[in-house]
Amino acid sequence: MKRYILIVDDEMLYRELLTVCLDVYNFEVREVESGKEALNFIKTFLPDLIVSDIMMPDMDGFELCKIIKSNPKTKHIKVILFTAMLTAEYEEKAYEAGADSFLNKPFPGSELVYRINELLISR
Amino acid sequence: MRIGEILKILDELKAIFQNEKFPQFVSSIDILIEVMGQIVIEQLSYHVGMSYFFNIYELLEKGLDSFFKDKNSFDFFYNKIERLSLVLGIGTDVAKVIEEAPKEDEIIQEIPENIMEDISLLADFITEAGDNLDSAEAKILHLEKKPNNQEYLDAVFRIMHTLKGSSGFFNLSAMSKLAHNTEDILSQIRIKKLKISPEILEVVLKSIDTLRKLLSQLKDIMYNNPTKPIKIGIIYDLQERCIKGEIVSKETHKIGEILVATGQITQEQLEEALEQQQISKKNIDEEKTTKEQLLDVIKIPTHKLNQLIEFLDELVVSVSMKRFSQLDKITGKVHDWILSIKMFPINNVFSKLYRHIRDISSKCDKQINFIVEGGETLVDKTIIDGIYAPLMHLIRNAIDHGIENVEARKILNKNISGTIKVSASRLGDIVILQVSDDGKGLHREAIIAKAIEKEMLKETKKSFDQLSDQEVFEFIFKPGFSTAKGVTDISGRGVGMDVVKRDVEALRGKVIIESKKDKGTNFTIKLPLSTVEGLVVRIGASRFVIPILDINQIITPKKENLLDVCDEKESCFILAGEVIPIIPLYKFYQINPDVSDPTKAIIIVINFREKKFGLMVDEFLRRQQIVIRDLDIYFNKLPGISGMTILGDGRVGWIIDPSSLINLN
């Protein structure tokens, strides 16, 4: 069974990278550029998991995560937030916002895949 | 691990794969090297770059694993790697150019035998050639702005001609050939066979860089330091193509990539780029040492030396004639003269900045007009060495976050190209450096909000309007204040601003920010020269020196002007309607004072930001020119003290740094 993953990042280079590396592991990947687009996207299609950057213009990852987790229709979607900021405070805030996992950029693809597998199996 | 070491390992890996004849692996390694290179030249941000690096490396690893199980299964991974490399815009023709480069493209020079006996000749040559290359580089950068300036062209031509001759004299064939080729390119331009274009100037600049690398390699060999081969074949190639008129813009845009891909980056260049990447103290220190090595020999204009000798002659005469009254005057002159010798024009720093800014702005989609003023200002060598990093940081911030992109500027009715101005001037004992931009400016409210969020400001009911702009902007210098969030939303500033402040303070300087929303930001850095005018004061048996520039006035308050604040008796006084807190230095440094009553003591009123503070001392002795000496590390924790000096009577005078003193209080 294919697992669907939605990547949310305003940085094209990063989206592309995550897409390629998840593709290798046979995930079905979709990508969007912003939190708003992500919310639009999940209205019509529910992914198994969302991987989102925290720092994005307009709507940041925390906010996106809160909205997803507060909607009964979407709250089962696992969310992994990542950021380049190295402060512990971000990790705390990520979990407060309801994220299921948190990663610091840069991370190897295998780490991301490991987290994804862990989350999707526990479901 | 350093990027240099990583590159070395990659090179080794590549060699192994080459020997085993696995071309796919070789090209994957090339891509990894290229990614590293792009991080170094900042085409890729560190995070994105490293993420790519990790993932490509992982793919390669996986590919190798499956390759050993089944010979053909590497293709799958290679396709992925190639896709990523395409996203990064790494062209495949890079490899082709490398192949075309001559075989002996790497050299380690040798010190010619005929010079072995008189090594100092070679040392002089290295220093002189280095200086000449610096000035050639500056002129090339000018040429870029004013391509019609024949004078600059001629000057560079002459420099190359001299270099060709002198390196030929020392039998340094590689250097001679490079200089010769550069000379050829320039002469083609002179006879109008070639037209000046950024691409051609780029080749000339690369040639200058390579010549510099060759010089530093020579130096390493001279001092028996370990050295690395320098790739020069590719530069010859570029030069020759340039002379033949084959350099067209499309190809030359990739010079940077080619250089990186071939591992052309030397340790110095790497360090320079690294320093930009993450301005860390360590790197700055390293840079300092390389600079100091380069300046082992200082060129002094003959007239200055002659004057110095004359002074010394006078000195000898007056001693022998026992005219001691004149001694003081003459030693004073000698002192001033020697100080003037160790001063350098700040252009040394500016021209370097210029070069980097040119590189950065060509990489971002903003149009930037970079203006430099007052480059001829003379400053201490310590300032030259220490100011580059903070200035660079401020400028990069201005480019990255201050200047809006073209669309935003159009909407705001601003000139589409942003202006960044760096200027230097002298005001008495201090050097004033300014970095200003006409970008979006700092956002006062957002900084306050951020400061509250970070708990640097206590949220109270009273409005924050009372805070002065300077007090608000000061927050961006606090360590940990800036976050990427801050970069995009708040101010567009603040990345590592604490480092800027720290570096400037290490030079005993101050940073002042002025900013208007949508109008721009102006950073003023004030740096004292190593000699300053100071006021010598006494508390008990101790002597302190307060820099004159910080002093507002000196006063003994009247009884009726004293105020009790917060249960502390007579802890403030009123001066022209302003309440000024008194800082009794004797309490702070636990000295037995002669006077502890403010109405009998001397209060030195100092300016700090937009407020005044009063330092209470026993008496003031005199005004004096002082030479600041750094505190030994045993003393470096002394609060409020920035250095020391030996006073006229042989006593030690502690130099007070008002800003840190007030922060402590």
HADDOCK unambig.tbl for C-alpha pairs under 7 A between the chains (distance, minus, plus):
assign (segid A and resid 14 and name CA) (segid B and resid 48 and name CA) 6.47 0.50 0.50
assign (segid A and resid 17 and name CA) (segid B and resid 52 and name CA) 6.77 0.50 0.50
assign (segid A and resid 17 and name CA) (segid B and resid 84 and name CA) 6.69 0.50 0.50
assign (segid A and resid 20 and name CA) (segid B and resid 80 and name CA) 6.63 0.50 0.50
assign (segid A and resid 55 and name CA) (segid B and resid 485 and name CA) 6.47 0.50 0.50
assign (segid A and resid 84 and name CA) (segid B and resid 47 and name CA) 6.73 0.50 0.50
assign (segid A and resid 105 and name CA) (segid B and resid 47 and name CA) 6.13 0.50 0.50
assign (segid A and resid 106 and name CA) (segid B and resid 47 and name CA) 5.32 0.50 0.50
assign (segid A and resid 106 and name CA) (segid B and resid 48 and name CA) 6.96 0.50 0.50
assign (segid A and resid 106 and name CA) (segid B and resid 50 and name CA) 5.94 0.50 0.50
assign (segid A and resid 106 and name CA) (segid B and resid 51 and name CA) 4.70 0.50 0.50
assign (segid A and resid 107 and name CA) (segid B and resid 51 and name CA) 5.97 0.50 0.50
assign (segid A and resid 108 and name CA) (segid B and resid 51 and name CA) 6.53 0.50 0.50
assign (segid A and resid 108 and name CA) (segid B and resid 54 and name CA) 5.18 0.50 0.50
assign (segid A and resid 108 and name CA) (segid B and resid 55 and name CA) 5.53 0.50 0.50
assign (segid A and resid 109 and name CA) (segid B and resid 55 and name CA) 5.64 0.50 0.50
